[in-house]
Amino acid sequence: MTTLSTPWYMLCLVLSVAQCLEALHTSSIHTDAHVHNGGYDHIMLFAMAKVGSETMKASLNATYVPGTLISYPPIVKVHYAKVANDYMQKLPPGSNTLVISIVRNPIDQQKSLFFQLLEDGFYPGLKLGQASVAQLVEEFPKRIGPSAFSDHWKTLAELTGVDVMEQQFDFDGHQLLAHNAATNVSVLVLRLEDIGYWQEIMKQHVPNFVLRTQNVGSQKGYADQYEAFKKSYRFPPDALRTIRSHKHNHFYTTEERNRFETLERHPAQ
């Protein structure tokens, strides 16, 4: 019996064509759709989970990129450091690049992340609509550690050469904008708590920006269960101490941080 196999040079040809097609596809995704980017050649939303990144992605008409590509669309949303680093490494020389990152009060962020992962089926045997609120309260600290995302700002500095911890957040302007002149990379930090200002802020950087709200927990099918969970679960003191040490706190006033903890201990207030 004769065994048929594809010659190696044919495989190389097929791979080359596929790679070319991927490059053409990813480079042209936003040819007609992406917003006028205010002088920036490239925009990367480097996002933690559950900070409003789906709203920012939709508003920028960005493409979510879960893995590395041969070439990238000009406006992307990225969660993973490996992908973000690859994107930055492949920027054409002389590019003017804006990197956006969003912060959120970790107390709310971690609870929201737990329900997002539940909805996405990450916890076999623990399903929304079937698990009781008491079960969810018991399982939450086993699934989401209080130090979640604590290394984000270090990674952002490594990617961009901009250490936002050395910059003062503009609490009146609701943003932090810093620039690395050596690489022509600007970093913009926003807070989810200031989403009501995002339209005004982003118009300064992306003139045609239009806010499009997406992925809001209160509008999901699990909204009632989520609210019940938030009212029932209280972070223990050791978890609050860990959260208090987060670099996220750099973007909040002492009064705001105290209010977050007060509301966590006494939600009725």
N, C-alpha and C positions, 0 to 999 in steps of 0.2 A: 504494500500500500504506500502511495506517495504522500508525504506530509507537506502541505503547502505552508509557506511562511512569507511574510512581507519583507522584502529586501530592506536593509538598514537605511539605504539612501532614500527610499520611499517614505519611511517613517520620519526621517529628518525633514523631508519636503512637506509632509502633512503637518508636522509640528510647527514648521516655519510659517506656513499659511495660516494655521490656527492662531499663532502668536500675533501675526500681522493683523488678522481680523479683530482680535481682542484689543489691540492697540488702537485701531481705527474706531472701534465701537466706543471704548472708554474715553477717547479724546474728543468724540463728537457728541456725546450724550447731551451736553449743555450748549451746543452751538446756537440753538434758537431759544432755549428755555431759561438759561441762568440769568440771574439778576445782574444789572450793570454794577460792577464791583468797585466803583469809586477809585479807580487807579490801581487797584490790586490785581496782579496777574493771576494769583492763586489764593484761595481761601481754604483753610483746613479747620473744621470744628473738631478739636480733640477733646472728647467728652467722657466724663464719668457717667455711670448709669444713673438714671432717675434725677436728672438735674434740669429737665426741660429740653433735652437735646433734640427730641423729635420735633418740637415746635420750631426750634432754630433751624433744623435741617429743612423742614417744609418751607420756612420763610425765606431761606437762601436758595431754594431749589437745588439743594446739594444731593450728591449721590452717597449713600452709605456704602462703605468699602470694608468688608469683614476680613479680607486677606490681601496679601501683596499682589500687585499687578505689574505688568511690563511698563505700562504708562497709565497715568491717572487723569480723570476729568479735572477741570480747573477748580471746582468747588466740591469738597468732600466732607463727609462726616466719618470720623474714625474713633473707635473705642480702644483699640489695642496699640500699645507702644511700638510693637514691631512694625505694624503697618504704618503708623505715623512716622516713624524713623525712615522707612523706605520711601514714603511720599516726600519727605524733606530732602532726602539724599538725591532724589531724581528731579528736583526742581531745576529748570534751565538756569544757566548762569545769568546773573543780573535780574532775576525775578524779584518783583515786589510782592511780598507774601504777608497775609494776615492770618494769624492763628488765634482762634477763639476758644476760650474755655469758660465753663460755667460752674459756679459753686452753689451749694445748697446746705442749709443747716443739717448737719449729719444725723441728728435725731430723726428728722422727718425723712431724710434720704434713705436711711437704712430700713425703716419700716416700709417705705414705698418699694424698695428693691426686693424685699421679702415677698411682697404680693405680686410683683412683676414676674419673679422667678416661679412662684406658684402657678401663675397663669400660663407660663411658658412650659410647664411640666417638668421642671428641673428636680422636683422632689417626689420620686415615685412613692406611692402609698400615702401621700399627703395632698389632697385635692380640694380646691376651692368648692364650696357648696356642700361638701361632704364632711370635712373636718370642722369640729366645733371651734368656737372662739377660744375656749379653754385649751384645746389642743394646739391651736396656733400660738397662743401665748407661751405654752411650754416649749414648743419647737423653735420659735424665733431665735433665741440666743444660741441655740445649737447650730443654726444655719448661717447667721449673719454676725460676724464678729464686730465689736465696736471700733476696731482699727481699720475697717474697710475703706479703701481708697486713700489711706493716709500718705502714700508715696506719690500721689498724682503730681504734686507741684514740683517735686524733685525731677520727675520724668519730664515735665514740661520744660524745665530749665535746661535739661540735657538736650532736648529736641531743638530748642530755639535759641539757646544762649542768653535767654532773658530770665533772670531769677525774680519772679514777681514778689517774693518774700522781702526783697530789698526795696520795693516800691510801695508807696502809700496809696491805699484805695481811696478814690474820690467819693466820699459818702454823699456829698451834695450832688455830684454828677452821676452817681450810681454806676461807676465803671472804673477800671484800671486799664490804662493804655501805656505800654512801654515799647521801646524800639531798640533793635540791635542794628546799629549802623553798619557794622562789619559784614553782616549777612543780608541786610535789607529785609529783616523779618520783624513784624510788629506783633505784639501779643495783647489781646483784649480779653479782660476778665469781667464777666457779668455775674450777677446773683439772681437765682430763680425768684427770690423774694421780691425782686425789683422788676418782675416781668411786665408790670404795668408801664414801665418806662422804656422797655426794649425797643418799641417802634421809634421813639424819639431818639434814643441813643444810636441805634443801628443806622438810621438815616444819615448820621454824621459820617459814617464809614462806608456804607453801601446805599447810595442815594435812592435806589428803587426798591429798597427793602419793604416788604409788607408782612406784618405779623400774622401767622396762621397757626392757631393753637391746635396741638395734637396730643394724643396719649395722656389724657387727664384722668386721674384715678377716680374722681368723683363722678365721671361720666361712664364708667365701666360697669359691667354686669356685677362685679363683686363690690360695688361701692358701699352697700349697707354693711357687709361683713367687714370691710376695711375700716369703716368708721367705728364699728363695735370693737375691733381689735385695738385701734389706736386709743380708745377710751379705757381699755382693759389692761394693756401692757404698760408697765413702768420700767424704764431702765434702772438697774441696780446702781448703787453708788460707785462701785468699781468701774462699771462700764461708762458712767458719766465722767469719771476722772480721765479715762482713756480718751473719750470724745473731747474733753476739755483741752487735751494736749494736741489735738489735730491742728495742722497748719491752716486748715479751712478757717479757723477763728481769726486769722489775719484780716479777713474781709468783713468782719463784723465788729461793731463797737462793743465795749464791755456791757453797756446797757442792753444791747440786743442779745448777747450771749446769756446774760442773766435771765432775760425774759424767756428765752428758749427753755432753759432749765426749769424755771418756775412753772411754765405751762406743762412741762413733762411731769413734774411732781404733783401739780395741782391743776389738772386740765380744766376744771370748772372756772378757773380764773382767766 
